[in-house]
Amino acid sequence: MHHTENQTPRTLGDLTWHDHATCRPTNRDQADPDMFFPEPDEMDRIRAAKALCSECPVRNTCLDAALENGDNVGIRGGMTEEERASLHSKFQRRLNYARVNAVLAGHDVHLTHAERHAVVRAAYLDSVPAEELARMLKITKEHAQKRYRKTRREIRDRAIDQEKEANKGKKKPTSQTSALKDPRTKTSRDDLGTAA
């Protein structure tokens, strides 16, 4: 039976995906572990390792694990160190809602900074108690409360910015103009000024 990756993010510390990796040595097929640690100029070894990775049913999980662990040595998930370098620098901005939803559902999965922020925002909007957020993110209750305060400010500031943007094109009436347009307002001779 050929194992394929599912959509549920793996939990923290779960290494069961190793059992399904194509590079895992078995009794009938022994992959050379050194193949995955070639020198930059060993193109034949790099191609051989990538070919094995291309057949691997857990290639994406392997790549995720390398990024999550900051592993920047060797070939992981079908990519060389150099190919993964840009992914490592962008990794903390990754936002995978399957991971966010898994944490909100009570699973322990690795989260990037962006995903942690999304969990806090979703929990805040759903009125999840700070104690529960603390458990989800493995932080103190005080830190969870601080994250909620920051989220509340961000939501408030965004609403203010949106209101300002919506009112940007509208001209504010001056006191004289508004007085003249409002039929309930009586104008006195002083308001109109004197004739020359």
PAMILUM-378517 format. One record per residue (C-alpha): residue in three letters; x, y, z negated. Coordinates in pm, 1 decimal. Example, Ala and Ser with C-alpha at 12.3 -4.5 7.8 and 13.67 -1.06 7.14 Angstrom:
2
pt code:Ala	c1:1230.0	c2:-450.0	c3:-780.0
pt code:Ser	c1:1367.0	c2:-106.0	c3:-714.0
***
This chain:
196
pt code:Met	c1:0.0	c2:0.0	c3:0.0
pt code:His	c1:135.7	c2:338.9	c3:97.3
pt code:His	c1:100.4	c2:597.0	c3:-181.9
pt code:Thr	c1:9.6	c2:950.7	c3:-80.9
pt code:Glu	c1:21.4	c2:1265.1	c3:-288.1
pt code:Asn	c1:-304.6	c2:1380.1	c3:-438.1
pt code:Gln	c1:-416.6	c2:1736.2	c3:-498.4
pt code:Thr	c1:-403.7	c2:1720.5	c3:-879.1
pt code:Pro	c1:-86.7	c2:1886.6	c3:-1004.9
pt code:Arg	c1:139.9	c2:1658.2	c3:-1202.3
pt code:Thr	c1:150.8	c2:1711.5	c3:-1574.1
pt code:Leu	c1:459.4	c2:1834.3	c3:-1758.2
pt code:Gly	c1:711.9	c2:1557.8	c3:-1804.3
pt code:Asp	c1:536.1	c2:1323.4	c3:-1560.9
pt code:Leu	c1:798.9	c2:1139.5	c3:-1358.6
pt code:Thr	c1:574.0	c2:861.0	c3:-1228.7
pt code:Trp	c1:606.2	c2:1010.1	c3:-880.2
pt code:His	c1:963.6	c2:873.3	c3:-878.8
pt code:Asp	c1:812.0	c2:524.3	c3:-843.5
pt code:His	c1:671.5	c2:621.3	c3:-502.1
pt code:Ala	c1:976.5	c2:803.9	c3:-366.3
pt code:Thr	c1:1125.7	c2:661.3	c3:-49.2
pt code:Cys	c1:1477.0	c2:723.3	c3:-182.2
pt code:Arg	c1:1419.1	c2:508.6	c3:-490.0
pt code:Pro	c1:1637.1	c2:197.1	c3:-477.1
pt code:Thr	c1:1438.4	c2:-126.0	c3:-458.0
pt code:Asn	c1:1543.5	c2:-491.2	c3:-444.6
pt code:Arg	c1:1508.8	c2:-508.1	c3:-67.4
pt code:Asp	c1:1621.0	c2:-157.5	c3:29.0
pt code:Gln	c1:1907.3	c2:27.0	c3:-138.9
pt code:Ala	c1:1927.8	c2:397.4	c3:-52.0
pt code:Asp	c1:2268.3	c2:548.3	c3:-118.6
pt code:Pro	c1:2214.5	c2:820.5	c3:-382.9
pt code:Asp	c1:2523.7	c2:1005.5	c3:-258.5
pt code:Met	c1:2343.4	c2:1058.3	c3:72.9
pt code:Phe	c1:2140.9	c2:1332.6	c3:-100.6
pt code:Phe	c1:2450.0	c2:1524.3	c3:-211.7
pt code:Pro	c1:2637.0	c2:1588.6	c3:112.9
pt code:Glu	c1:2891.9	c2:1859.1	c3:172.0
pt code:Pro	c1:2761.3	c2:2147.4	c3:388.1
pt code:Asp	c1:2955.2	c2:2024.1	c3:693.7
pt code:Glu	c1:2842.4	c2:1658.1	c3:668.7
pt code:Met	c1:2566.0	c2:1692.6	c3:924.5
pt code:Asp	c1:2516.9	c2:1316.7	c3:977.9
pt code:Arg	c1:2452.6	c2:1260.9	c3:605.8
pt code:Ile	c1:2219.6	c2:1562.7	c3:593.6
pt code:Arg	c1:2019.0	c2:1432.8	c3:892.2
pt code:Ala	c1:2001.3	c2:1082.0	c3:740.4
pt code:Ala	c1:1876.7	c2:1215.8	c3:406.0
pt code:Lys	c1:1619.4	c2:1441.2	c3:572.4
pt code:Ala	c1:1497.0	c2:1151.1	c3:787.7
pt code:Leu	c1:1437.4	c2:945.4	c3:473.1
pt code:Cys	c1:1261.5	c2:1242.3	c3:309.1
pt code:Ser	c1:1035.8	c2:1289.3	c3:612.3
pt code:Glu	c1:888.4	c2:942.4	c3:544.9
pt code:Cys	c1:844.1	c2:1002.1	c3:172.6
pt code:Pro	c1:485.4	c2:1013.7	c3:39.3
pt code:Val	c1:588.6	c2:1232.5	c3:-258.4
pt code:Arg	c1:809.7	c2:1479.9	c3:-71.3
pt code:Asn	c1:606.5	c2:1784.4	c3:-181.4
pt code:Thr	c1:611.7	c2:1675.4	c3:-545.3
pt code:Cys	c1:989.0	c2:1628.6	c3:-521.0
pt code:Leu	c1:1025.5	c2:1981.4	c3:-382.4
pt code:Asp	c1:797.8	c2:2124.1	c3:-652.9
pt code:Ala	c1:997.0	c2:1944.8	c3:-923.4
pt code:Ala	c1:1322.8	c2:2085.5	c3:-784.3
pt code:Leu	c1:1179.8	c2:2438.2	c3:-782.6
pt code:Glu	c1:1018.8	c2:2405.0	c3:-1126.6
pt code:Asn	c1:1342.5	c2:2276.0	c3:-1278.6
pt code:Gly	c1:1565.8	c2:2524.9	c3:-1097.2
pt code:Asp	c1:1744.4	c2:2232.6	c3:-933.5
pt code:Asn	c1:1952.8	c2:2385.4	c3:-657.7
pt code:Val	c1:2190.8	c2:2095.2	c3:-592.3
pt code:Gly	c1:2151.1	c2:1834.1	c3:-320.3
pt code:Ile	c1:1865.2	c2:1757.6	c3:-86.0
pt code:Arg	c1:1521.2	c2:1768.6	c3:-249.3
pt code:Gly	c1:1185.5	c2:1744.5	c3:-79.8
pt code:Gly	c1:1354.1	c2:1724.7	c3:258.3
pt code:Met	c1:1536.9	c2:2055.0	c3:216.0
pt code:Thr	c1:1903.0	c2:2134.3	c3:159.2
pt code:Glu	c1:2025.6	c2:2367.8	c3:-115.4
pt code:Glu	c1:2054.9	c2:2651.6	c3:135.7
pt code:Glu	c1:1704.3	c2:2593.4	c3:273.5
pt code:Arg	c1:1557.0	c2:2597.0	c3:-77.8
pt code:Ala	c1:1744.3	c2:2912.5	c3:-185.0
pt code:Ser	c1:1474.1	c2:3151.3	c3:-62.9
pt code:Leu	c1:1203.4	c2:2934.1	c3:-220.6
pt code:His	c1:1382.5	c2:2948.0	c3:-556.0
pt code:Ser	c1:1387.1	c2:3328.2	c3:-544.7
pt code:Lys	c1:1014.4	c2:3345.9	c3:-457.2
pt code:Phe	c1:903.0	c2:3057.8	c3:-678.4
pt code:Gln	c1:780.6	c2:3257.8	c3:-979.5
pt code:Arg	c1:542.5	c2:3450.0	c3:-750.7
pt code:Arg	c1:378.3	c2:3129.2	c3:-626.8
pt code:Leu	c1:7.4	c2:3125.5	c3:-700.9
pt code:Asn	c1:-152.5	c2:2784.5	c3:-665.4
pt code:Tyr	c1:-510.5	c2:2789.8	c3:-792.3
pt code:Ala	c1:-515.8	c2:2409.2	c3:-825.5
pt code:Arg	c1:-253.1	c2:2450.6	c3:-1098.9
pt code:Val	c1:-442.7	c2:2737.9	c3:-1260.7
pt code:Asn	c1:-765.9	c2:2537.3	c3:-1261.7
pt code:Ala	c1:-586.8	c2:2230.0	c3:-1398.8
pt code:Val	c1:-461.1	c2:2431.4	c3:-1697.4
pt code:Leu	c1:-804.4	c2:2584.3	c3:-1753.2
pt code:Ala	c1:-942.5	c2:2227.9	c3:-1751.6
pt code:Gly	c1:-699.8	c2:2130.9	c3:-2027.9
pt code:His	c1:-410.2	c2:1972.5	c3:-1835.2
pt code:Asp	c1:-44.3	c2:2044.8	c3:-1908.6
pt code:Val	c1:110.7	c2:2148.3	c3:-1578.2
pt code:His	c1:408.5	c2:2363.1	c3:-1493.6
pt code:Leu	c1:305.8	c2:2720.9	c3:-1412.7
pt code:Thr	c1:490.2	c2:3004.6	c3:-1244.3
pt code:His	c1:470.7	c2:3359.6	c3:-1381.0
pt code:Ala	c1:195.6	c2:3443.0	c3:-1130.0
pt code:Glu	c1:-2.9	c2:3132.0	c3:-1222.8
pt code:Arg	c1:29.6	c2:3205.4	c3:-1596.7
pt code:His	c1:-101.8	c2:3556.8	c3:-1529.0
pt code:Ala	c1:-398.0	c2:3409.0	c3:-1336.6
pt code:Val	c1:-475.7	c2:3171.9	c3:-1626.6
pt code:Val	c1:-477.6	c2:3464.7	c3:-1872.4
pt code:Arg	c1:-705.7	c2:3671.3	c3:-1646.9
pt code:Ala	c1:-948.9	c2:3383.3	c3:-1587.1
pt code:Ala	c1:-954.9	c2:3294.5	c3:-1956.8
pt code:Tyr	c1:-1013.7	c2:3659.4	c3:-2049.5
pt code:Leu	c1:-1300.5	c2:3694.6	c3:-1800.6
pt code:Asp	c1:-1453.8	c2:3369.5	c3:-1931.2
pt code:Ser	c1:-1420.6	c2:3490.4	c3:-2294.4
pt code:Val	c1:-1195.8	c2:3199.3	c3:-2389.9
pt code:Pro	c1:-1078.5	c2:3252.6	c3:-2750.3
pt code:Ala	c1:-716.8	c2:3362.5	c3:-2794.4
pt code:Glu	c1:-645.6	c2:3042.7	c3:-2990.5
pt code:Glu	c1:-746.7	c2:2834.3	c3:-2688.7
pt code:Leu	c1:-536.3	c2:3047.6	c3:-2451.3
pt code:Ala	c1:-242.5	c2:3002.8	c3:-2688.9
pt code:Arg	c1:-285.2	c2:2625.7	c3:-2670.4
pt code:Met	c1:-311.8	c2:2628.7	c3:-2290.3
pt code:Leu	c1:3.8	c2:2834.2	c3:-2242.9
pt code:Lys	c1:192.2	c2:2696.6	c3:-2545.1
pt code:Ile	c1:235.9	c2:3041.0	c3:-2698.8
pt code:Thr	c1:141.6	c2:3189.6	c3:-3035.7
pt code:Lys	c1:-205.4	c2:3325.7	c3:-3103.2
pt code:Glu	c1:-51.0	c2:3672.6	c3:-3143.6
pt code:His	c1:114.1	c2:3647.3	c3:-2802.8
pt code:Ala	c1:-216.5	c2:3532.1	c3:-2651.9
pt code:Gln	c1:-390.8	c2:3834.4	c3:-2805.9
pt code:Lys	c1:-118.7	c2:4058.8	c3:-2664.0
pt code:Arg	c1:-168.3	c2:3901.5	c3:-2317.7
pt code:Tyr	c1:-544.2	c2:3966.2	c3:-2348.6
pt code:Arg	c1:-484.2	c2:4332.3	c3:-2441.3
pt code:Lys	c1:-256.5	c2:4373.8	c3:-2139.3
pt code:Thr	c1:-514.6	c2:4207.3	c3:-1913.5
pt code:Arg	c1:-792.3	c2:4430.5	c3:-2051.3
pt code:Arg	c1:-578.2	c2:4739.6	c3:-1969.5
pt code:Glu	c1:-501.0	c2:4608.9	c3:-1618.9
pt code:Ile	c1:-869.3	c2:4548.2	c3:-1546.3
pt code:Arg	c1:-965.0	c2:4891.5	c3:-1684.6
pt code:Asp	c1:-688.8	c2:5066.7	c3:-1488.3
pt code:Arg	c1:-787.7	c2:4888.1	c3:-1167.8
pt code:Ala	c1:-1150.5	c2:4995.9	c3:-1214.5
pt code:Ile	c1:-1039.0	c2:5356.0	c3:-1269.2
pt code:Asp	c1:-818.1	c2:5345.3	c3:-958.6
pt code:Gln	c1:-1102.6	c2:5200.8	c3:-751.1
pt code:Glu	c1:-1338.4	c2:5472.5	c3:-875.2
pt code:Lys	c1:-1083.3	c2:5742.0	c3:-789.6
pt code:Glu	c1:-1034.8	c2:5592.1	c3:-444.0
pt code:Ala	c1:-1411.7	c2:5579.8	c3:-386.1
pt code:Asn	c1:-1449.0	c2:5943.9	c3:-492.3
pt code:Lys	c1:-1142.7	c2:6061.4	c3:-300.3
pt code:Gly	c1:-1334.6	c2:6178.0	c3:5.4
pt code:Lys	c1:-1619.9	c2:6335.5	c3:-189.2
pt code:Lys	c1:-1595.9	c2:6710.5	c3:-252.8
pt code:Lys	c1:-1668.4	c2:6819.0	c3:-608.9
pt code:Pro	c1:-1924.9	c2:7097.2	c3:-622.1
pt code:Thr	c1:-1816.1	c2:7426.2	c3:-776.3
pt code:Ser	c1:-2029.1	c2:7576.0	c3:-1052.4
pt code:Gln	c1:-2180.9	c2:7841.2	c3:-821.2
pt code:Thr	c1:-2248.6	c2:7596.2	c3:-539.9
pt code:Ser	c1:-2408.6	c2:7345.6	c3:-771.4
pt code:Ala	c1:-2618.7	c2:7615.8	c3:-933.4
pt code:Leu	c1:-2747.2	c2:7729.3	c3:-595.4
pt code:Lys	c1:-2827.5	c2:7375.5	c3:-479.1
pt code:Asp	c1:-3009.5	c2:7279.7	c3:-798.8
pt code:Pro	c1:-3358.1	c2:7435.7	c3:-784.4
pt code:Arg	c1:-3398.4	c2:7398.4	c3:-1162.0
pt code:Thr	c1:-3110.3	c2:7639.7	c3:-1222.7
pt code:Lys	c1:-3198.8	c2:8006.3	c3:-1239.0
pt code:Thr	c1:-2939.5	c2:8246.1	c3:-1120.7
pt code:Ser	c1:-2898.7	c2:8587.1	c3:-1269.3
pt code:Arg	c1:-2786.1	c2:8900.8	c3:-1097.9
pt code:Asp	c1:-2441.9	c2:8857.7	c3:-1259.4
pt code:Asp	c1:-2402.1	c2:8516.2	c3:-1095.3
pt code:Leu	c1:-2458.4	c2:8661.2	c3:-747.8
pt code:Gly	c1:-2217.2	c2:8951.3	c3:-789.1
pt code:Thr	c1:-2273.0	c2:9310.7	c3:-680.9
pt code:Ala	c1:-2329.8	c2:9440.3	c3:-332.8
pt code:Ala	c1:-2078.3	c2:9683.9	c3:-193.8
***
